Amino acid sequence: WLAPLAFAGVGLLVQAGDGDVGSPSVLPQPPLLGALFPRCRSSGRLTLLPNPCGRQLGTPRLLGTAGQPVAAASSFARLPTAPRTEAAAPTGPSLDALRSCW
């Protein structure tokens, strides 16, 4: 499904991710093999990137990952929870009033 995009003129940047064939499970991961994308590769619009990868786009420099650092950090993060309170009276518009807006 990527090849039609590449032949339509869209540049493709593909990065290795968790569980991809041929990629180690630890970072940094090397780029995927071009043999996995033979039709995209022949378009000349396929760029295979390592994970993580830094790119300069004009002034900003971007760091791209396939999500593993975000997933790892979120597994250790604790989100604050608000104390549970019970309202004695409605504190906002009724559901019927909100439904009429839609």
DSSP file (Angstrom, degrees, kcal/mol; ACC not computed):
  #  RESIDUE AA STRUCTURE BP1 BP2  ACC     N-H-->O    O-->H-N    N-H-->O    O-->H-N    TCO  KAPPA ALPHA  PHI   PSI    X-CA   Y-CA   Z-CA
    1    1 A W              0   0    0      0, 0.0     4,-0.5     0, 0.0     0, 0.0   0.000 360.0 360.0 360.0 -12.3    0.0    0.0    0.0
    2    2 A L    >>  +     0   0    0      1,-0.1     4,-2.1     2,-0.1     3,-0.5   0.820 360.0  70.5 -81.8 -32.5    3.0    2.3    0.2
    3    3 A A  H 3> S+     0   0    0      1,-0.2     4,-2.6     2,-0.2     5,-0.2   0.883  93.6  53.9 -57.8 -43.8    4.1    1.9   -3.4
    4    4 A P  H 3> S+     0   0    0      0, 0.0     4,-0.9     0, 0.0    -1,-0.2   0.877 109.3  50.5 -59.3 -34.7    1.2    3.9   -4.9
    5    5 A L  H <4>S+     0   0    0     -3,-0.5     5,-2.3    -4,-0.5     3,-0.4   0.934 110.5  48.7 -65.1 -45.1    2.0    6.8   -2.6
    6    6 A A  H ><5S+     0   0    0     -4,-2.1     3,-1.3     1,-0.2    -1,-0.2   0.906 112.5  47.1 -62.6 -41.9    5.7    6.7   -3.6
    7    7 A F  H 3<5S+     0   0    0     -4,-2.6    -1,-0.2     1,-0.3    -2,-0.2   0.650 104.2  62.4 -76.9 -13.5    4.8    6.6   -7.4
    8    8 A A  T 3<5S-     0   0    0     -4,-0.9    -1,-0.3    -3,-0.4    -2,-0.2   0.462 127.7 -97.1 -85.7  -2.1    2.3    9.5   -6.8
    9    9 A G  T < 5S+     0   0    0     -3,-1.3     2,-0.5     1,-0.3    -3,-0.2   0.492  78.2 139.4 104.0   4.2    5.3   11.7   -5.8
   10   10 A V      < -     0   0    0     -5,-2.3     2,-0.4    -6,-0.2    -1,-0.3  -0.706  50.4-131.4 -85.0 127.3    5.0   11.4   -2.0
   11   11 A G        -     0   0    0     -2,-0.5     2,-0.5    35,-0.1    35,-0.2  -0.634  22.0-149.1 -76.3 132.6    8.4   11.0   -0.2
   12   12 A L  E     -a   46   0A   0     33,-3.3    35,-2.8    -2,-0.4     2,-0.6  -0.908  14.7-171.5-110.3 126.0    8.4    8.2    2.3
   13   13 A L  E     -a   47   0A   0     -2,-0.5     2,-0.5    33,-0.2    35,-0.2  -0.969  13.9-172.0-112.0 114.7   10.4    8.1    5.4
   14   14 A V  E     -a   48   0A   0     33,-2.6    35,-3.1    -2,-0.6     2,-0.4  -0.923   2.3-168.3-115.7 131.7   10.2    4.7    7.1
   15   15 A Q  E     -a   49   0A   0     -2,-0.5    36,-0.1    33,-0.2    50,-0.0  -0.923  26.3-110.2-120.6 141.5   11.6    4.0   10.5
   16   16 A A        -     0   0    0     33,-1.0     2,-0.3    -2,-0.4    50,-0.2  -0.352  42.1-173.0 -64.8 148.3   12.2    0.6   12.2
   17   17 A G    >   -     0   0    0     48,-0.1     3,-1.9    50,-0.1     2,-0.2  -0.797  34.5 -57.5-137.0 179.4    9.9    0.0   15.1
   18   18 A D  T 3  S+     0   0    0      1,-0.3     7,-0.1    -2,-0.3    -1,-0.0  -0.398 121.3  10.5 -62.3 125.2    9.3   -2.4   17.9
   19   19 A G  T 3  S+     0   0    0      1,-0.3    -1,-0.3    -2,-0.2     2,-0.2   0.459  87.2 147.6  86.1   1.8    8.7   -6.0   16.6
   20   20 A D    X   -     0   0    0     -3,-1.9     3,-1.8     4,-0.1    -1,-0.3  -0.474  57.7-101.8 -71.2 141.1    9.8   -5.3   13.0
   21   21 A V  T 3  S+     0   0    0      1,-0.3    -1,-0.1    -2,-0.2     0, 0.0  -0.397 106.2  16.5 -62.2 131.2   11.5   -8.2   11.3
   22   22 A G  T 3  S+     0   0    0      1,-0.3    -1,-0.3    -2,-0.1    -2,-0.1   0.465 100.9 110.8  86.3   1.3   15.3   -7.7   11.2
   23   23 A S    <   -     0   0    0     -3,-1.8    -1,-0.3    -6,-0.1    -4,-0.2  -0.905  67.9-122.6-110.4 136.5   15.4   -5.1   13.9
   24   24 A P        -     0   0    0      0, 0.0    -4,-0.1     0, 0.0    -5,-0.1  -0.330  21.2-123.4 -67.8 159.6   16.9   -5.6   17.3
   25   25 A S  S    S+     0   0    0     -7,-0.1     2,-0.3    -6,-0.1     4,-0.1   0.497  88.8  73.1 -85.0  -2.1   14.5   -5.0   20.3
   26   26 A V  S    S-     0   0    0      2,-0.2     0, 0.0    -8,-0.0     0, 0.0  -0.791  89.4 -75.2-110.5 155.2   16.9   -2.4   21.8
   27   27 A L  S    S+     0   0    0     -2,-0.3     2,-0.1     2,-0.1    -2,-0.1  -0.662 101.8  50.5 -89.7 149.6   17.7    1.1   20.7
   28   28 A P  S    S-     0   0    0      0, 0.0    -2,-0.2     0, 0.0    25,-0.0   0.580  73.9-169.5 -77.8 152.0   19.3    2.3   18.5
   29   29 A Q  B     -B   51   0B   0     22,-3.3    22,-2.4   -13,-0.1   -13,-0.2  -0.897  18.8-125.5-107.9 136.5   17.8    0.3   15.7
   30   30 A P        -     0   0    0      0, 0.0   -14,-0.1     0, 0.0    19,-0.1  -0.308  42.8 -81.5 -71.8 163.9   19.4    0.3   12.2
   31   31 A P        -     0   0    0      0, 0.0   -16,-0.1     0, 0.0     3,-0.1  -0.273  53.1 -98.8 -60.5 152.4   17.3    1.1    9.2
   32   32 A L        -     0   0    0     17,-0.4     2,-0.2   -18,-0.2   -10,-0.1  -0.278  48.9 -89.7 -64.4 159.8   15.1   -1.6    7.8
   33   33 A L    >   -     0   0    0      1,-0.1     3,-1.8    -3,-0.1     4,-0.2  -0.539  24.5-134.2 -75.7 137.8   16.5   -3.4    4.7
   34   34 A G  G >  S+     0   0    0      1,-0.3     3,-1.8    -2,-0.2     7,-0.3   0.740 101.0  74.1 -61.8 -23.4   15.5   -1.9    1.4
   35   35 A A  G 3  S+     0   0    0      1,-0.3    -1,-0.3     2,-0.1    -2,-0.0   0.705  85.0  66.0 -65.0 -18.0   14.7   -5.5    0.2
   36   36 A L  G <  S+     0   0    0     -3,-1.8    -1,-0.3     1,-0.3    -2,-0.2   0.681 108.5  38.7 -74.2 -16.8   11.5   -5.3    2.3
   37   37 A F    <>  +     0   0    0     -3,-1.8     4,-2.7    -4,-0.2    -1,-0.3  -0.484  68.2 156.5-130.0  61.0   10.2   -2.5    0.0
   38   38 A P  H  > S+     0   0    0      0, 0.0     4,-1.6     0, 0.0    -1,-0.1   0.895  76.9  42.9 -62.0 -42.3   11.2   -3.4   -3.5
   39   39 A R  H  > S+     0   0    0      2,-0.2     4,-0.6     1,-0.2    -2,-0.1   0.910 116.6  47.0 -72.2 -40.1    8.5   -1.4   -5.3
   40   40 A C  H >>>S+     0   0    0      1,-0.2     3,-1.1     2,-0.2     5,-0.7   0.905 109.6  55.1 -64.9 -39.9    8.9    1.7   -3.1
   41   41 A R  H ><5S+     0   0    0     -4,-2.7     3,-1.1     1,-0.3     5,-0.2   0.875 102.6  55.7 -61.9 -37.5   12.7    1.5   -3.5
   42   42 A S  H 3<5S+     0   0    0     -4,-1.6    -1,-0.3     1,-0.2    -2,-0.2   0.672  96.9  66.1 -71.6 -14.4   12.4    1.6   -7.3
   43   43 A S  H <<5S-     0   0    0     -3,-1.1    -1,-0.2    -4,-0.6    -2,-0.2   0.733  99.8-133.8 -75.5 -21.8   10.4    4.8   -7.1
   44   44 A G  T <<5S+     0   0    0     -3,-1.1    -3,-0.1    -4,-0.6    -2,-0.1   0.541  84.3  96.4  79.5   6.3   13.4    6.7   -5.7
   45   45 A R      < +     0   0    0     -5,-0.7   -33,-3.3   -35,-0.1     2,-0.5   0.197  54.5 103.8-113.0  15.1   11.2    8.3   -3.0
   46   46 A L  E     -a   12   0A   0     -6,-0.3     2,-0.5    -5,-0.2   -33,-0.2  -0.866  43.0-177.5-103.6 126.5   11.9    5.9   -0.1
   47   47 A T  E     -a   13   0A   0    -35,-2.8   -33,-2.6    -2,-0.5     2,-0.5  -0.987  13.2-153.5-122.4 121.5   14.3    6.8    2.7
   48   48 A L  E     -a   14   0A   0     -2,-0.5   -33,-0.2   -35,-0.2   -14,-0.1  -0.841  18.0-166.3 -97.8 125.5   14.9    4.2    5.4
   49   49 A L  E     -a   15   0A   0    -35,-3.1   -33,-1.0    -2,-0.5   -17,-0.4  -0.786  18.3-119.0-114.4 150.6   15.8    5.8    8.7
   50   50 A P        -     0   0    0      0, 0.0    -1,-0.1     0, 0.0   -18,-0.0  -0.339  44.6 -89.4 -75.2 169.0   17.3    4.4   12.0
   51   51 A N  B    S+B   29   0B   0    -22,-2.4   -22,-3.3     1,-0.1     2,-0.1  -0.978 114.1  27.5-124.4 116.4   15.4    4.6   15.2
   52   52 A P  S    S+     0   0    0      0, 0.0     2,-0.4     0, 0.0    13,-0.2   0.590  88.2 178.3 -77.7 168.6   15.9    7.1   16.8
   53   53 A C  E     -C   64   0C   0     11,-2.5    11,-3.4    -2,-0.1     2,-0.4  -0.996  20.2-149.1-142.5 132.2   16.7    9.6   14.0
   54   54 A G  E     -C   63   0C   0     -2,-0.4     2,-0.4     9,-0.2     9,-0.2  -0.859  19.1-177.4-100.9 136.8   17.5   13.3   14.1
   55   55 A R  E     -C   62   0C   0      7,-2.5     7,-3.2    -2,-0.4     2,-0.6  -0.990  22.8-137.3-134.2 142.0   16.6   15.4   11.1
   56   56 A Q  E     +C   61   0C   0     -2,-0.4     2,-0.6     5,-0.2     5,-0.2  -0.891  21.4 178.7 -97.5 118.2   17.1   19.1   10.3
   57   57 A L        -     0   0    0      3,-2.3     2,-0.4    -2,-0.6    -2,-0.0  -0.830  63.9 -61.8-120.0  90.4   14.0   20.7    8.8
   58   58 A G  S    S-     0   0    0     -2,-0.6    -1,-0.0     1,-0.2     0, 0.0  -0.583 116.9 -14.8  70.4-127.1   14.9   24.3    8.2
   59   59 A T  S    S+     0   0    0     -2,-0.4    -1,-0.2    -3,-0.1     2,-0.1   0.915 122.8  74.1 -78.0 -45.3   15.7   25.9   11.6
   60   60 A P        -     0   0    0      0, 0.0    -3,-2.3     0, 0.0     2,-0.5  -0.419  68.2-146.4 -75.3 147.0   14.2   23.3   14.0
   61   61 A R  E     -C   56   0C   0     -5,-0.2     2,-0.3    -2,-0.1    -5,-0.2  -0.952  19.9-157.0-107.2 127.4   16.0   20.0   14.5
   62   62 A L  E     -C   55   0C   0     -7,-3.2    -7,-2.5    -2,-0.5     2,-0.5  -0.793  11.6-150.9-109.4 146.7   13.6   17.1   15.1
   63   63 A L  E     -C   54   0C   0     -2,-0.3     2,-0.4    -9,-0.2    -9,-0.2  -0.975  17.7-164.9-113.9 121.4   14.1   13.8   16.8
   64   64 A G  E     +C   53   0C   0    -11,-3.4   -11,-2.5    -2,-0.5     2,-0.3  -0.887  11.2 172.0-109.4 137.3   11.9   11.0   15.5
   65   65 A T        -     0   0    0     -2,-0.4   -48,-0.1   -13,-0.2   -50,-0.1  -0.887  41.6-121.5-131.5 166.1   11.3    7.7   17.3
   66   66 A A        -     0   0    0     -2,-0.3   -48,-0.2   -50,-0.2   -15,-0.0   0.284  67.4 -92.3 -90.5   9.5    9.0    4.8   16.6
   67   67 A G  S  > S+     0   0    0    -50,-0.1     4,-2.7     3,-0.0     5,-0.2   0.244  94.3 116.4 107.0 -13.1    7.4    5.2   20.0
   68   68 A Q  H  > S+     0   0    0      1,-0.2     4,-2.7     2,-0.2     5,-0.2   0.911  79.1  49.6 -59.7 -44.4    9.4    3.0   22.3
   69   69 A P  H  > S+     0   0    0      0, 0.0     4,-2.3     0, 0.0    -1,-0.2   0.895 113.2  47.9 -61.5 -36.8   10.9    5.8   24.5
   70   70 A V  H  > S+     0   0    0      2,-0.2     4,-2.4     1,-0.2    -2,-0.2   0.925 112.9  47.5 -67.9 -44.0    7.4    7.3   24.9
   71   71 A A  H  X S+     0   0    0     -4,-2.7     4,-1.3     1,-0.2    -1,-0.2   0.903 113.1  49.0 -63.6 -40.8    5.9    3.9   25.8
   72   72 A A  H  X S+     0   0    0     -4,-2.7     4,-0.6    -5,-0.2    -2,-0.2   0.918 112.9  46.7 -66.2 -42.9    8.7    3.2   28.3
   73   73 A A  H >X S+     0   0    0     -4,-2.3     3,-1.0     1,-0.2     4,-0.8   0.892 110.0  53.2 -66.4 -39.2    8.3    6.6   30.0
   74   74 A S  H 3< S+     0   0    0     -4,-2.4    -1,-0.2     1,-0.3    -2,-0.2   0.775  99.8  62.4 -70.3 -23.7    4.6    6.3   30.2
   75   75 A S  H 3< S+     0   0    0     -4,-1.3    -1,-0.3     1,-0.2    -2,-0.2   0.738 111.4  38.8 -72.0 -19.6    4.8    2.9   31.9
   76   76 A F  H << S+     0   0    0     -3,-1.0    -1,-0.2    -4,-0.6    -2,-0.2   0.511  96.5 101.7-103.0  -8.0    6.7    4.6   34.8
   77   77 A A     <  -     0   0    0     -4,-0.8     2,-0.5    -3,-0.2    -3,-0.0  -0.511  57.1-152.7 -81.2 144.0    4.6    7.8   34.9
   78   78 A R        -     0   0    0     -2,-0.2    -3,-0.0     3,-0.0    -2,-0.0  -0.972   9.8-147.4-115.2 121.0    2.0    8.4   37.5
   79   79 A L        -     0   0    0     -2,-0.5     2,-0.1     1,-0.1    -2,-0.0  -0.698  26.0-110.6 -85.9 136.6   -0.8   10.7   36.5
   80   80 A P        -     0   0    0      0, 0.0     2,-0.4     0, 0.0    -1,-0.1  -0.384  30.3-145.8 -65.8 142.8   -2.3   12.8   39.3
   81   81 A T        -     0   0    0     -2,-0.1     3,-0.1    -3,-0.0    -3,-0.0  -0.911  10.3-127.4-111.7 138.6   -5.8   11.8   40.2
   82   82 A A        -     0   0    0     -2,-0.4     2,-0.1     1,-0.1     3,-0.0  -0.550  34.1-101.0 -80.0 145.8   -8.3   14.3   41.4
   83   83 A P        -     0   0    0      0, 0.0     2,-0.4     0, 0.0    -1,-0.1  -0.396  41.2-109.3 -64.8 145.0  -10.1   13.6   44.6
   84   84 A R        +     0   0    0     -2,-0.1     2,-0.3    -3,-0.1    -3,-0.0  -0.607  43.0 177.4 -78.6 129.9  -13.6   12.2   44.2
   85   85 A T        -     0   0    0     -2,-0.4     2,-0.5    -3,-0.0    -3,-0.0  -0.938  21.9-141.0-130.0 155.1  -16.4   14.6   45.1
   86   86 A E        -     0   0    0     -2,-0.3     2,-0.4     0, 0.0     3,-0.0  -0.968  16.2-139.4-116.9 130.1  -20.1   14.4   44.9
   87   87 A A        -     0   0    0     -2,-0.5     4,-0.1     1,-0.1    -2,-0.0  -0.726   2.8-154.9 -90.1 136.4  -22.2   17.4   43.8
   88   88 A A  S    S+     0   0    0     -2,-0.4    -1,-0.1     1,-0.1     3,-0.0   0.766  83.5  22.6 -78.2 -26.3  -25.5   18.0   45.7
   89   89 A A  S    S-     0   0    0     -3,-0.0    -1,-0.1     0, 0.0     0, 0.0  -0.937 103.5 -78.4-136.1 157.9  -26.9   19.9   42.7
   90   90 A P        -     0   0    0      0, 0.0     4,-0.1     0, 0.0    -2,-0.1  -0.307  35.8-166.0 -56.4 137.5  -26.2   19.9   39.0
   91   91 A T        +     0   0    0      2,-0.1     3,-0.0    -4,-0.1    -3,-0.0   0.373  65.9  20.7-108.4   3.2  -23.1   21.9   38.2
   92   92 A G  S    S-     0   0    0      1,-0.1     0, 0.0     0, 0.0     0, 0.0  -0.867 101.0 -50.4-153.6-175.1  -23.5   22.3   34.5
   93   93 A P        -     0   0    0      0, 0.0    -2,-0.1     0, 0.0    -1,-0.1  -0.279  63.1-103.0 -65.8 152.3  -26.0   22.0   31.7
   94   94 A S     >  -     0   0    0      1,-0.1     4,-1.8    -4,-0.1     5,-0.1  -0.282  27.6-112.4 -70.1 161.4  -28.2   19.0   31.5
   95   95 A L  H  > S+     0   0    0      1,-0.2     4,-2.7     2,-0.2     5,-0.2   0.856 117.9  58.2 -63.1 -34.4  -27.4   16.3   29.0
   96   96 A D  H  > S+     0   0    0      1,-0.2     4,-1.5     2,-0.2    -1,-0.2   0.895 105.3  49.7 -63.3 -38.6  -30.6   17.1   27.1
   97   97 A A  H  > S+     0   0    0      1,-0.2     4,-0.6     2,-0.2    -1,-0.2   0.890 112.3  47.8 -66.7 -37.8  -29.4   20.7   26.6
   98   98 A L  H >X S+     0   0    0     -4,-1.8     3,-1.0     1,-0.2     4,-0.7   0.893 107.5  55.5 -69.9 -38.7  -26.1   19.5   25.3
   99   99 A R  H >< S+     0   0    0     -4,-2.7     3,-0.9     1,-0.3    -1,-0.2   0.848 100.0  60.4 -62.1 -33.0  -27.7   17.0   22.9
  100  100 A S  H 3< S+     0   0    0     -4,-1.5    -1,-0.3     1,-0.2    -2,-0.2   0.762  97.5  60.2 -67.3 -22.0  -29.7   19.8   21.4
  101  101 A C  H <<        0   0    0     -3,-1.0    -1,-0.2    -4,-0.6    -2,-0.2   0.764 360.0 360.0 -74.0 -25.1  -26.5   21.5   20.4
  102  102 A W    <<        0   0    0     -3,-0.9    -1,-0.2    -4,-0.7    -2,-0.2   0.438 360.0 360.0 -91.8 360.0  -25.4   18.5   18.3
